[in-house]
């Protein structure tokens, strides 16, 4: 069972991940433990959302929401005072888009990530994104390479 962490709002999230300004898409940390994390997203219906295309927020944008939740999970489980680490999405597998767009889903949305495997240089997560009615919108698995420049 995930624990309810100390409150962490958008500013607190932005301080812990490499995404800033309009590209910090997570609104609030809901729950977190060493294995998984849940966050709320409220900007999905915003007409100024940075990932909108042709007047809509496509469901594939759920991959970016999950990537940011993965980054936050990594930061919250990193040693104290560790700076945010840049990661690069290496693969997206078994991604299922259950809707065409996210901006018309009742909010807030909930992004849930589960750490499946990894080490200091890579991580594998399962993710799902649901709406306020608990309807599954997007799901899949993502792999990220951390500090790719250090792997040379």
C-alpha positions in Angstrom: 0.0 0.0 0.0 1.4 3.4 -1.0 2.0 5.9 1.7 0.6 9.4 1.5 3.7 11.6 1.4 4.1 15.1 2.7 2.2 17.5 0.4 4.0 18.2 -2.8 2.4 20.7 -5.2 3.4 21.7 -8.7 6.2 24.0 -7.4 7.6 21.2 -5.3 7.5 18.8 -8.2 9.1 21.3 -10.6 12.0 21.6 -8.1 12.6 17.9 -8.3 12.4 17.1 -12.0 14.1 18.5 -15.1 10.8 19.8 -16.5 10.1 23.5 -15.9 7.5 26.1 -16.7 4.7 25.0 -18.9 6.4 21.7 -19.5 6.0 20.6 -15.8 2.7 18.8 -16.4 2.2 17.2 -13.0 0.0 19.1 -10.5 0.2 17.3 -7.2 1.8 14.2 -5.7 -0.9 11.9 -4.3 1.0 8.9 -3.0 4.5 7.4 -3.3 6.7 4.6 -2.0 9.9 2.9 -3.1 8.0 1.0 -5.9 5.3 3.3 -7.2 3.9 6.8 -7.4 0.6 8.5 -8.2 0.1 12.2 -9.3 -2.8 14.3 -10.3 -2.8 16.2 -13.6 -5.1 19.2 -14.1 -3.7 21.0 -17.1 -4.9 18.5 -19.7 -7.9 20.6 -20.7 -5.9 23.9 -20.8 -6.1 25.5 -24.3 -2.5 26.6 -23.8 -1.2 23.1 -23.0 2.3 22.8 -24.6 1.5 19.4 -26.1 -1.7 20.3 -27.8 -1.9 19.7 -31.5 -4.6 20.9 -33.9 -6.8 22.0 -31.0 -6.6 18.7 -29.0 -4.3 17.0 -26.5 -3.6 13.6 -28.1 -3.7 10.5 -25.9 -0.1 9.8 -26.8 0.8 12.8 -24.6 0.2 10.3 -21.7 3.7 9.0 -22.3 5.1 12.4 -21.4 2.9 12.5 -18.2 4.2 9.1 -17.3 7.8 10.1 -18.0 7.5 13.0 -15.7 6.0 10.8 -13.0 8.9 8.4 -13.4 11.4 11.3 -13.0 9.6 12.4 -9.9 9.7 8.9 -8.5 13.4 8.6 -9.1 14.0 12.0 -7.5 12.0 11.1 -4.4 13.9 7.8 -4.0 17.3 9.3 -4.7 19.8 10.1 -1.9 19.1 13.4 -0.1 20.4 16.5 -1.8 20.9 14.7 -5.1 20.3 17.0 -8.1 17.6 16.1 -10.6 19.0 13.6 -13.1 18.2 14.0 -16.8 16.8 10.8 -18.4 16.2 9.9 -22.0 13.2 7.8 -23.0 14.7 4.7 -24.6 11.6 2.7 -25.4 7.8 2.7 -25.1 6.4 -0.8 -25.1 2.9 -2.3 -25.0 1.4 1.2 -25.1 -2.4 1.1 -25.4 -4.3 4.3 -26.1 -7.9 3.6 -25.0 -9.0 7.1 -26.1 -8.0 9.4 -28.9 -7.5 12.5 -26.8 -7.0 13.5 -23.2 -8.4 17.1 -23.1 -12.0 16.0 -23.1 -11.6 13.5 -20.2 -13.1 14.5 -16.9 -10.3 15.7 -14.5 -8.2 15.6 -12.6 -6.3 12.8 -14.4 -4.3 10.4 -12.3 -0.9 9.1 -13.6 0.4 6.0 -11.9 3.9 4.5 -12.4 5.3 1.3 -11.0 9.1 0.7 -11.0 9.7 -2.8 -12.4 13.5 -3.0 -12.7 16.6 -0.8 -13.0 19.9 0.3 -11.7 21.9 3.5 -11.5 21.9 3.9 -15.3 18.4 2.7 -16.4 14.9 2.1 -15.2 11.8 0.2 -16.5 8.3 1.3 -15.4 4.8 0.3 -16.1 2.3 3.1 -16.2 -1.4 3.9 -16.5 -3.4 7.1 -16.8 -7.0 7.4 -15.8 -9.6 10.1 -15.5 -11.8 11.3 -12.6 -14.3 8.4 -13.4 -11.4 5.9 -13.0 -11.6 5.1 -16.8 -8.3 3.8 -18.1 -7.1 6.2 -20.8 -3.5 5.1 -21.6 -1.2 2.3 -20.3 2.1 0.7 -21.2 5.8 0.3 -20.2 8.6 2.8 -20.5 12.3 2.4 -20.3 14.6 5.4 -19.5 18.4 5.7 -19.7 19.7 8.0 -16.9 22.7 10.3 -17.4 23.3 9.0 -20.9 26.3 11.3 -21.3 28.1 9.5 -18.5 27.8 6.1 -20.4 30.4 7.1 -23.1 
